[in-house]
Amino acid sequence: MYRSETQVRVHYALTDQMGVVYHSRYAEFMEIGRVESLRQLGFTYKDMETEGIIMPVTELQIRFLRPARYDDVVTVATTLREIPHNHKITFYTEIFNEKKELLITGHASLYFMNRNSMTRMNIPKAIADKLKPYFPEEK
């Protein structure tokens, strides 16, 4: 299993009139977690796009448990439970507040796609190779 964490401070613009994080912002936090997760492995979305790889979201699910509030620092924990063996990758997310209380759970599935042909493609070998040490049972 591969897991990464990144922290985000809740800015005023991310909240509603009650000072609570607006529900759609959690999808943005999940994206930040995915991007930083890949970056910690040594890959960036920008570099992948330059190489002709895009990753559209095909499914997004969020379960709201508690609110984050203005000026909180939230921890976005992003987990890959398995190495993708084809075109689909699923990132599981948990977001915690500073008290370590679970705020949301969710997942996002994305496809690896060829930017020019808009067709699905298998996970790039370089990413799969980087993930292998985290999944010794799948060798």
C-alpha positions as CSV (number, residue, x, y, z in Angstrom):
1,M,0.0,0.0,0.0
2,Y,1.3,3.5,-0.9
3,R,0.2,6.4,1.4
4,S,1.2,10.0,1.3
5,E,0.1,13.0,3.4
6,T,0.0,16.7,2.6
7,Q,-1.3,19.6,4.7
8,V,-3.6,22.4,3.5
9,R,-4.5,25.5,5.5
10,V,-8.2,26.5,5.0
11,H,-8.3,30.1,3.6
12,Y,-11.3,32.3,4.0
13,A,-12.1,32.0,0.3
14,L,-12.6,28.2,0.8
15,T,-15.5,28.7,3.3
16,D,-19.1,29.6,3.2
17,Q,-20.8,32.4,5.3
18,M,-20.6,30.1,8.4
19,G,-16.8,29.8,8.2
20,V,-17.2,26.1,7.2
21,V,-15.4,24.7,4.2
22,Y,-17.8,24.6,1.2
23,H,-18.6,21.1,0.2
24,S,-17.1,21.3,-3.4
25,R,-13.7,22.4,-1.9
26,Y,-13.2,18.9,-0.6
27,A,-12.9,17.6,-4.2
28,E,-10.1,20.2,-4.6
29,F,-8.4,19.0,-1.4
30,M,-8.6,15.4,-2.8
31,E,-6.9,16.7,-6.0
32,I,-4.2,18.3,-4.1
33,G,-3.6,15.0,-2.3
34,R,-3.4,13.1,-5.6
35,V,-1.0,15.6,-7.2
36,E,1.3,15.7,-4.2
37,S,1.1,11.9,-3.9
38,L,2.5,11.5,-7.4
39,R,5.0,14.3,-6.8
40,Q,6.3,12.5,-3.8
41,L,6.9,9.5,-6.1
42,G,8.9,11.8,-8.5
43,F,6.1,12.5,-11.1
44,T,4.2,15.7,-11.8
45,Y,1.0,16.1,-13.8
46,K,2.8,18.8,-15.8
47,D,5.5,16.4,-16.9
48,M,3.0,13.6,-17.7
49,E,1.0,16.0,-19.8
50,T,4.1,17.1,-21.6
51,E,4.6,13.4,-22.4
52,G,1.1,13.2,-23.8
53,I,-0.6,11.5,-20.8
54,I,-3.8,13.0,-19.2
55,M,-5.7,11.7,-16.2
56,P,-9.4,12.6,-16.3
57,V,-11.5,11.9,-13.2
58,T,-14.1,9.2,-14.0
59,E,-15.6,8.7,-10.6
60,L,-15.7,10.8,-7.4
61,Q,-17.2,9.8,-4.1
62,I,-17.1,11.8,-0.8
63,R,-18.6,11.0,2.6
64,F,-18.9,14.1,4.8
65,L,-18.4,13.4,8.5
66,R,-17.3,16.7,10.2
67,P,-16.6,20.1,8.8
68,A,-13.3,21.8,8.4
69,R,-13.3,25.5,9.3
70,Y,-11.6,28.7,8.4
71,D,-7.9,28.7,9.4
72,D,-7.8,25.0,10.2
73,V,-4.8,23.0,8.9
74,V,-6.1,19.8,7.4
75,T,-4.1,16.7,6.6
76,V,-5.0,15.1,3.3
77,A,-4.0,11.4,3.5
78,T,-4.0,9.8,0.0
79,T,-3.7,6.0,-0.4
80,L,-3.2,3.6,-3.3
81,R,-4.4,0.2,-2.2
82,E,-3.1,-1.6,-5.3
83,I,-0.9,-1.0,-8.3
84,P,-3.1,-0.4,-11.3
85,H,-2.7,-3.1,-13.9
86,N,-4.5,-1.3,-16.6
87,H,-5.8,2.2,-17.4
88,K,-7.7,2.9,-14.1
89,I,-6.2,4.2,-10.9
90,T,-8.1,4.8,-7.7
91,F,-6.9,7.2,-5.0
92,Y,-8.5,6.8,-1.6
93,T,-8.6,9.9,0.6
94,E,-9.1,10.7,4.3
95,I,-9.0,14.2,5.5
96,F,-8.3,15.0,9.2
97,N,-8.3,18.1,11.3
98,E,-5.6,19.1,13.7
99,K,-7.2,17.1,16.4
100,K,-6.8,14.0,14.2
101,E,-10.6,13.8,13.8
102,L,-11.7,12.3,10.5
103,L,-13.6,14.9,8.4
104,I,-14.2,13.1,5.1
105,T,-13.5,9.8,3.4
106,G,-13.7,9.3,-0.3
107,H,-12.1,8.1,-3.5
108,A,-11.5,9.3,-7.0
109,S,-10.9,7.0,-10.0
110,L,-9.0,8.4,-13.0
111,Y,-8.0,6.9,-16.3
112,F,-4.6,7.1,-17.9
113,M,-5.2,8.4,-21.4
114,N,-3.3,9.4,-24.5
115,R,-3.7,13.1,-24.9
116,N,-3.7,13.1,-28.7
117,S,-5.9,10.1,-29.4
118,M,-8.1,10.4,-26.2
119,T,-7.8,6.7,-25.8
120,R,-7.2,4.8,-22.6
121,M,-3.7,3.5,-21.9
122,N,-2.0,1.4,-19.3
123,I,-0.3,2.9,-16.3
124,P,3.1,4.3,-17.4
125,K,5.8,1.7,-16.6
126,A,7.9,4.3,-14.7
127,I,5.0,4.9,-12.3
128,A,4.3,1.2,-11.9
129,D,8.0,0.6,-11.2
130,K,8.1,3.3,-8.6
131,L,5.0,1.8,-6.8
132,K,6.3,-1.8,-6.8
133,P,8.3,-1.5,-3.5
134,Y,5.1,-0.5,-1.7
135,F,3.3,-3.6,-2.9
136,P,5.7,-6.6,-2.2
137,E,2.8,-9.1,-2.4
138,E,2.0,-8.1,-6.0
139,K,5.5,-8.9,-7.4
